[in-house]
């Protein structure tokens, strides 16, 4: 399991510090609060504290938020810094960005927007770290079975990679389909890297991970005062990706209203920020991906057919891992080298039993599940050999946790055999309890979108109410 992201919060206003700290702790972040930027700087410099993102007030006793940011950059510390202030002057925002701040948020704080800013900062950091660690690994893997980090030698993946190579330098929109975890974003990044837009931005957004009321602002931007919490103007992702590639992951979860606006952008090559009448030209290549059957979604009136044809100029399908068994060992080897590099660990080897398990597993979570399994094995293995116990530990722990919370698979000696629906409902409730009621994290762990989770919880509550009434 990956560690919780750690946020450093620096603010001498204890009320704001407590609100920010509570907001992120409720969302499963590890938060370390500071009153003094100088003390935080000393602890960071002396490695007494580590963090993934820093949120700091601009006006602080001792050194200001801008001076803190400048000193961090001088020391070579590249942790993303988000500055918050009550000063709405453009000059202050410019000074903050020039000092090296990742983002600038104006009070009163709009917490959903602050959350989006933190998540984007974390994503940027993970991409930079992964790219750095993978340079040598990818170089060693280059060849006919590899494409910018995409590893595989099965006919299915070779066909996908061959098509990706052939269309990379075109400007055509590409729709990448496949089950969750098959590596659709990796293919998208590879296409961008091989295109003529390699030095331009590659911007990715998961359309199912951001609340619908914020997604439009993220894509198109907004004017100052366009809605509650819009204390300053915002540049959208279409403008950020100017000249490069915008990757729209889980495009099948886009609402019909946003589908119509996206279609207009694709037709006119112009966007309009929320709260503005001005049309702004954009030059962006669109790559999109989904695990859904969009043709079925069209029949169900959930996806626009005209948008589908605009996005699906070049379709690329990624087969599930269970249909390309010959890719499992090359992928496992690739991930082993990757996570050994990221964790500063000597390259390990798999035991015969571990390899047999990797080959026989069905990998319902596809490449993502395999990657998580190898990462966990690298972290947990105490020897230079990755053994069977290292790759099945999560399953054993899950079974133990199920017994502890009273969630068990139906056995023949039970008084009541659970139906599949009842079993699914119990598992959903179990995961929700493990996440302390945080629905967004629960949906992510279950690998379903939030709307599906909300609908399932409503059904569970409705059935519970009906059962209580009947009793």
N, C-alpha and C positions, 0 to 999 in steps of 0.2 A: 504494500500500500504506500503511495507517495505521501511525503510529509505535508503537514498543513503549511500553507503560505504564511509567512510572518510579516506583519506590518509594524513599522515604528511610527508612533503618533507623537508629534512634538507640539504642544500648545500649553501656554501658561494659564489659559482660561479653563478651569477645571470642569465647568459645565460642558463646554464643547468637547474637551478631551474625553470626558466620560460618555457623551453621546456617540462620538465616533468609535470609541473602544467597544461599547456595547453593541453597536450596529454590526461591526465586523465579527465580533466574537459569536454573535448569534448565527452568523453565516459560516461558522467553522474555520475562521481565520485565527491565527495566533497573534495577539496584539501586545506590544510592549509600549507603554506610555512614558513620555518624558515631559518635564516642565521646562527644561533648560536645553537649548540647542548645543551649547558648549559642552555640557556633560554628555549628550548623545554623541557628539563628534569625537570626544575623547574615548568613549567606550567602543565606538565603531573602529577607530584608529588602532586601539589596543586589542582588538578582536575579543572584547568582553561580551559583545552582542552582535548577532548577525540578523539580517532582514532581507526581504525580497522587494519591498516597496516602503518608501518613506512618505508620510503625510505630515507636512509642517505648516504652521501658521507663518505669515509673512512678518508680522510685528511681534518680536519676542524680546525679552530682557537679555542683555548681553549682546549676542550677535543676531542679526535679522535672518529671516528665512532665505533671503537672496544670498547673504554672505555665507551662510551655512552651505547652500548649494554650490557656490563657487569654490569653497574649501574642499568639499567632497570631490569635485571634479579635479581640482589640483592634486589631490591625493591619489587620483586614479580610481576612485570608487565609483562604479557605474550603476549603482542601485538607482532605479527610477525614483524621482522626487516629484511629488504633487504638492504645489503651494496653494494655501487657502488664505483669503484675505477679504476684508470688507471694502477695500479700495477698488472701484470699478474703472479707474482710468486706464486707457489703452496703453499708455506709456509704462505703467507698472507691469502689465502683462508682457509687454515686449522685453522689459528688463529681466523678468523671470525666465522667459524662454532663452534669452541670450546668455543668462547665467548657467543654463544647462538643465533647467527644470523640464520634466516630461510633460506636465500639464499644469493648468492654472484654474482654480475653482473659486468662484466668488460667493461670499456669504450673502444672505442666509443659505446654508448648505442644502442642496437637493440631493439627498442620500442615494437614490437610485442612479443618478448621474455620476456621483462619486464612486459608486460600486463599479459601474461600467469602466470608468477611468482606471481604477485599480486593476480590474481584470485584463484590460488591454495592455497595461504596463507589464503585468505578469506574463502575458502571452509573448510580448516583445522580448522580454528577458529570456524566456525559455527557448525561443527561436535562436537568439544570439548564442546562448550557451551550447545548444545542440549543434548549430552550424560549426562552432569552433571545435567542439570535440569530434565531430564527424569528418572533418576535412581529411585526416589521415585514413580513417576507416573507409570512406567512400573512394579514396584514391586506390586503396588496396582491392576494393570490390569492383572497380571499373572493368568493363568487358561486355560481352554479348548478353549476359544475364543481369546486368545492372544498369540503372539509369538514374543518376543523381540521387542515390539513396534508395531507389526502388530495387529490391532484390528478388530474384525469382528466375526459374528456368522452365516452368511448365508451359505448355502450349497456350493456355489461357492468358497468362500474364505476359508472355512474349507477344501475343497479338495486340494486347493493350499497349504495351510499350512501343511496339512498332508503329502503331497508329499515332501515338503521342508524338513520336519523333517526326513523323511525316507532316503533322498539322501544326507543330509548335511555332513555326515561323510565319504562319498565316495570321490573319486578323479575325478569323471566324470564331464565333461563340461556340463553346464546347460544353456539353452536358456529360458529367461523369456519374455513372450509376453503379450501384452495388450495395451489398448489405453493410450495416454499421460495422466499422472497424476494419474494412478491407484495404484502406489506404488511399482513399479518394483525394484527400488534401495533399498527400505526398506526390501523387501523380500531377495534381494541379501546380504544385511548386516546381516540379521538374519541367513541365511545359513552359512555365514562365522563364525558368533559367535558360532553356534552349531557344527561347524566342529572341527577337530583336529588342525586346523590352527588358532584357536581363538587368540593366543598371537602373531601371525605373522601379517604383515601388511595387511590391506584391502585398496587397491588403486582403486579409481574410476575415470573414464574419460568419458566425453560426446563426442562421436566421431563427433557430428554435431556442437559442440560449438567452435572448434579450427580450424583455417584455415588449409586446406589440406597440404600446404607447411610446416607447423610447426608440424602437427600431427605425421608424421613419426619420427621426432626428439623426440617428447614427448614420443612416445612408445618405441623406440629402442635406443635413445641417439645418440650422434654424437661425432666425434673427433674434436680436435681443428683445426680450419681453414677449416672444411668440406664444408662450404658455407659462404656467406656474413653474417657477424654478429656472426659467431661462434668463438668468441674470446677465448673461453676455451672449454675443453671437457665437455660433459654432460652425466650423467647417465639417462637412460630412465626408464619408468615406469615398464617395465618388470623386470629390475634389482632391482628397488625399492621395488617391491612386492615379492622379492625372499622368498620362503618358505611360502608365504601367498596366497592371492586372488587378482586377477586383474579383476575389473568389467568394461566391455566395454559397456557403455550405448549408445543407438541409433546406434547399429552396422550396421543397414540397410543403414546408410548414408556413410559408408566407401567406398572410391573409389575402383574401380576394381584393380588398381595397388597395393594399400595397402592390399586389400583382399588376393592377391597372396602372399604377404610377410607374412601376418598373418598366412596363411595356412602352409607355410613352417616352421614357428616357432612352430606351433602345431604339425607338423609331426616330426621335428627334435629335439625339445626341446632346441633349440639354437637360439640366436639372434646375429645380426651383427650391430654394431653402424654405422651410416652414416659416410663415409670417412675412414672406417677401413676394413681390410680383415679378422681380427681375429673373429672367432666364439666363443661366450660365452654361456656356458650352463645355462639354467634357470629352476627353479623348481617352477612353478606358476600354480595355478588352475584358469581356465578361467570361469567366469560367464558373460554372455552377455544378452542384452535386446534390444527390438525394439518394436515400435508401428506399424511397417509395416508388411504386409503379405509377408514374404520372399519367399514363394512358387510362388507367383505372380511375385515378383521381379526376381526370377530365370527365369520364362517364358519370362519376358521382357528383359532378358540378362543384368540385372543390379546387380545381385548377383550370386556368384559362387555356384553351387550346391554342389561341393566337400567340400567347406568351411561350407556350411549350415549343412551338415551331421556331420562334425567334431564338430560344436558348439551345435547342437541339439541332443546330446546324451540323455539328460533328458529334456523334454519340460515342462514348467510350465506356465499355462495361468492364468492371473489375470482378472476376469470379471469386466466390467465397473460398476460404482457405481449405475447407473440407474437399473441394473439387480440384485442388492442386497440391496434393500431398508431397510432391517432389520439391515444393518450395519451403517446406517446414524447416528442414535442417539448415539450408543456406540462410534463412531468416533468423533462426536461433543463433547461428554462429555470428551473424551480423549484429544482432542485438547484444550478444555477449560482449563483443569487442566494444560496442558503443557504450554500454553501461560500465564496463571496466574502466574505460577512458574517463567517463563522467565522474566516477567514484574514486579515481586514482588508485585502482586495484590492478594487481597483476592479472594478465589474461588467464582465464581458467579453462578447464576442459569438462565435457559432459561424460558422466559414467554411461556404460552400456544400458543400464536400466532406465536412466533418465532419458536417453535418446529414444528408447523403445516407447516410453510413456508419451514423449512429445509427438512421435509418429502416430500413435494409436488414438490420441485424444481427438475429439470431434471439433474442438475450437469453435464453439458457437459464437464467441465474440470475435472470431477471425484474427487478423494480424494484431489488432490492439490487445486482445487477450493474451496472445503469445508474447507480445512485447512486455506486458505487465508481469507475466509469469517469469520471464528471464530477468527482468529488473529485480523482482523480489528475490529470485534465487541468488543473484550476484550479491545483494545486500546481506542475505541471511547465511549464505554458505561461509563456513569458518575455515574451509580448506581450499586447496587449489582444484579440487574436483567437485563439480556440481552433481550431487547425488539425487536419487529418486525423491527422498524426503524433502529436498530443497524446492522441487517443482510442484509438489502436491500439498505443501503446508497450508495454503489458503483453503483448500477444500476441507482439510482436517479441522482447521479453526472454525470454518463456517458451520460444520456439523456440531462442533462443541458449543458454539454460540447458540445454535438452534435448540439444543437440549437445555441450555441455561435459561432461555426465555420461554421454554415450553412450546417451541415451534418444531414439530417433528413430522416427518413424512408418515403417511398412514401405514400402519402395520396390521397384520392379520389378527393380532390379539387385541386390537383396539375395539371399543364398543361401537364406534361409528367410523365407517370408511369415508374420508373426505372426497368430495367431487373435485375435479380439476379446477373449477371456478373457486371453490372454497379454499383450496390449497394456494391458488394464486393470490386470493384476497389476504390470506394469512401472511404470505411472504411480503406483500406490499406493506402491510401494517408493521411487520417485523423490521423491514429496512427503514421505514419512516421513524420507528422508535430509536433505531441505532443512530439516526441522524438528528435526534432530538426535535423532530417535527419540522425540520427544514425541507420544504418540498422541492426546491430547486436542486439541492444536493441529492435528494432521494430519486428524482427523475433521472439525474445523470447516472447514478449508480445502477438504476434499473434499465438504463439505455432506452428510455422512452422520452417523448417530449412532454412538457409540463401540462399541456392541455389534456393529453391522455391520462396523466396521473390524476389531475383534478377530476376528470370524469369518472375514473375508477374509484376515487375516494368518495365521490358523491353517491355512487352505486352502493359502496360498502355501507355508508352511513344510512342510506335509504333502506337497505336490507335489514340493518340492525334495528332501525326504528320500527319497521314492519313486524320483525320478529318479536320485539318488546311489546308491541300493541296486541299481537295475537296471543301472547302469553298472559 
